[in-house]
Amino acid sequence: EDIFLMLLKQVFGGLFNIMLWICVACELTLAVIFEKDDTVTPLILSMVIVASGTLQWWTELQAESMMESLQNMQRTELVCVFRNTFQGGKKVVQEQWIEPGDLVPGELVVLEAGDKIPADIRITFCTEGAEVDNAALTGESLPEARTVEVEGEGVAVHEAHNVCFFGTTVLKGKMKGIVFATGDDTFLGQINETMTQCARTRSTLEMQIEHFVHVIAYVAMAVGLLSLVANLMSPVKRPIDLILENAATAFFAQVPEGLLPTVTISLMIASTRMVRRKVLVRKIDAIETLGCVSVLCSDKTGTLTSGCMTATDIVTHADGFATCRCTENEWAAPVQNASVLSLAQCGILNNSSKPNREGVMAGSPTEVAIMEACTRVFGDDRMQYQEQNPQVFEIPFNSETKWMLTIHADGLRPGAFRMVLKGAPERVLAMCTRVLNESSTVELSDQRRGEINTHLHKLMSGGRRVLCFAEMRLDGYADDFVFEGSSPEKCNFPMEGFTWVGLIGLEDPPKEGVKDAIAVLDDASCKTVMVTGDHPTTAQAIATRIGILKPGELDRMPQEIRDYTVIAGGDLAKYLPGGDGFENAAFDDEQMEFWRKTVQHARVFARVSPVHKRVIVRAYQQIGGAIVAMTGDGVNDAPALKAAEVGVAMG
């Protein structure tokens, strides 16, 4: 929007500004018609209106400029494409690097780990185990696998595993794909279209001032008319210009000309204080609305949580199973427990993350989290250990086997190799026959298998993603032996009889200070609701840890209330209204009853889409009568951010 048009809107827009300009016009008219010399009052009032509008315009313009600067800091990377060119009269396919904005549907794009996806792309080739980060679109904290296999009928495009979307990132592997949508036609562009269709939500300050202006207008007109009648009926005869001047004075005296600069300056001071707290305010009247919020709807990934995977728990065997918190103090070098040390060795060897140019580990968030946790055990010796045990063979992770295998040469023992297996606990455990117990091994009995599963279910119920590690020692092989195979049936080496080493639990942990902030909101009678695209079990576990749900609260609830406390997106789909909200939607009694109970009892919404998030905000506004704030950091939060009275974009 043109900055000068914004200035004109601030100076001449709004009911209160219009009322003040009417006062200025009336005073000037009286001065001209009756040849009065009082032009100072309308001049000063005009200066006050212009100054107040200019201050508000300047404050909001600064916020816009700072956000544009932040956006410009995110440099646009060139995209590798293959295009047909003519050389010597012959058509030749040539590799080119172009700006993402120059892409057109039908082009072949090449992507590698770390690349931003520049358009909606249908995958034609990808390496085994390729993964993308769709958190910005779906809210999922875990990476999603990508394949070239075409999905069956009935699968929505945004759920297909052979499609990559604009705005997401390649975490692992390489892929090629055909561009099928760019710009507004992408999935991200469709989300933006829903935002343009969403009506702007007025701030509470705007509504209060509008109501105040109506009251003042009625009072001023009543007082002005009464003054006019009293002057006309007075026994003291006055000239008509004096009568009109008295009536106009009585009318103008009811208008609080100082209200506008007072409100503007107060909001500017508050905006400045917010900047000190690292908060940019686009519309300064949102500061007043922030104090009126009664419901806070918050995204989970990257908002309530850190947005990066962290290894939090390990399970190993040492005269009975033990779960250890993976923290700086409790799992850091030097480690005396041999089982923990072996688990850390497996985590370092069977790992696809690599250091980038800055020396920071890059790759899948899960792999990076495991590497960082295991590095705490080794410290500076990690690189040396990898060099002493070089990888000679690998079977990448795939969706069918759900495990990844690496084989490493033992640098200290010729002809010896170490196989490390990592993957889904149920798959890896089924391939194990023994358990590592300190520096020796014991049989994996049914009792020990049951103990492992008990710890596994405990971690998973706490919202952890759990990976299992196992190993096998190979002796008597030639140093130049060539390992082959892509599945247990095709391998030229044993794939049964592994030794179980341990479990590592990972999660996207809550941000520091979130629990205290939610407690402050509860004390202020502001209800906090989690709205996320993540799995219900994970969402419920995080909600309990940060105080949105109290420990054991769900178990103590009556069943009819519990059903509405944690709601999945699949349940919402049956009750969605048509259009932008609930005001004009045709509902039956069952649908309306569902939304009334949802607004009253819901604390966690899981597996929800961007459209669901906007509908949830509208439900609290139009059915619950609440003033809603929405926080989020992803593109999937944008429609809800715009629909709320206060939208807080994180990041």
C-alpha positions, 0 to 999 in steps of 0.5 A: 500500500502506498505510504502517502495513502496510509498517511491520508487514512490515518489523518482523515479516516475513522469516525472520531477523526471525521467528527473532529474535522466537522468541528474544524469546518463548522468553526471556519464556516462561522468565522467566515460567514459572521466575519469573526476573527477566531481562526486560531481554535480551528487551526490548532485543532487541525494541527492536533489531528494531523500531528496525531495521525502522522505519529501513528502513521510513522510508528506503523511505518517503522514497524513495516520497514523493520519487517521488510528488512528482516524479510530481505535478510533471507536471501533467495537461492538460485534453483538448478533446472534443466532447460531445452536450448538450441546450440548449432541448430540442435536442441540440447538439454542444459543445466541452468541456475535461475531465480525461483520467480522465473520458474514455470510449470513443466520445468525439471528441478533438481533439489538437494539437502538444505534447499528451499523448495521453490514451487509445488513439485511432483517428484520423478526421482529421489534417493532412498530415505529422502525427507522434507520439513513440512512444519511450516505448512502442516505443523508436524515437528517430525520430517516427512519421507518422500518417494516417487510412488504415486498415491492411490485415489482419494488421497489429498494432494497435500498428503501425497508423499510424491509431492513437495510444496513451495516454502518447505525444505529438503532435509535429507537426500536428493530429488528431481521433480516437475513443477506443477504449480507456481505463485498463487497456484501453489498450496501456499498461494491457496492459503494466502487466498483464504486470507484475502477472503477473510474479513478483517477483525476490528480491534476492541479500541476501534469498536470502543471509540466508534461507540464513544463517538456515537454517544458524544455525537448524540450528547453534543447535538442535544446540548447544542440544540438545547443551547440554541433553544435556550438562547432563542427563548431567552428574555435577553434578545441577542443577535443571530450570530451570537446565538449561533456562536453560543450554540456552536460553543456548547456543541464543540465543548462536548467533543474531547479534542485531546482524546486523540493525541492522548490515545495515540501518544499512550499507544506509541509509548507502549509500542516503544516498550514492546520493541524493547521486548523484541516485539514489533507492533504493526497496528498500534491499536492492537496493544490495547486489544492485547490487554482484553484477550480472553482466549489465546490460541497457540500453535505448538511447533516453534511457538510453544516448543523450540522447533528442533528435535532434542534427545531427552531419554535413553534406555540401556541395560545394566543389571535391570533397565534404567531410563536416564535423562539426556542432559548436560549434567546427566549424560556428558563426558566422561561416561562410566557406564559401558552400556551408555557408551556403546549406545553413544558409539552406535548413535555416532556411527549410524548417522547421516548428519554432516557438518556444514561449512560453518561446522554446524551439524546439518541434516535430518533434525532427528539425526542431528539431535542424536549426533549432538547428544552422543557427541556429549559423551565423546567430546572432541574424540567423536571425529577421531572415533569416526575416522577409526571406524570408517563406514564401508556399507549402508542400507538407507532407511525406507518406509518398508523396513523402517530401519537403517543399517551401516557397517564399519571397519574396525580400525584396530582389528583387521578383518573385523567389522561392526554392524549398527542397526537403527530404526523403529523399535518393534522392527529392530527388536524383532531382529535381536536375540541378545542384550548388551549388559555393560561390557558383556551380552545376555540372552534377550528373554521374554521378560527382558523383551517385556521390560523393553516394551514397558519403557518404550510405551512409557516414552511414547505416551510421553510424546517421545519419538523413540529409535532403537539401536542394535549391533553385531560384530563380524569377524573373519572377513577379508579386509576388502570384502564387498558387502551387498544387499538392500534387504535382509533376504538379499544381503550376503551377510547375516541379518539375524542375531543382533544384540540390543543396545538401547533406546533413544527418546527424542522430542521437540521440547517446550521453550524455556519460560512457556510454562510460566507464561501460561501460568500468568495467563491463567491467573489473568483469567485468559484461557490457553488453547493449543492448536496444532497439526501434530499428532494428538498423543504428542500434543497432549503430552506437551500440553500437560508438561507446559500446564495447558492440561494438569497432570491426570486431569483427563482421567478425572474428567467425566467422559462427556467432557473428556471427549471435548478436551482433546479434539482431532481435526477429523472430528472437526471436519464433520461440523465445519461451517460454510463461509468465513464463520458461524454468523450466517451458517445454517446449523442443525442442533447437533452441530451447534451443540458440538461447537458450544461444548468445544468452545467451553471445554477444548484445550487441545486441537490436534491434526488440524489444517490451516482452515480448521485453525481459522474456524476454531478462532471464529468459533471462540469469537462468534459462539464463545463471545471471546476476544481471541489472540492467535500465535504461530510461526508457520504459513499454516497459521496465517489464516488464523492470525488474520482472523484473530483480534490479535495475531502474533507471528513468532520468529 
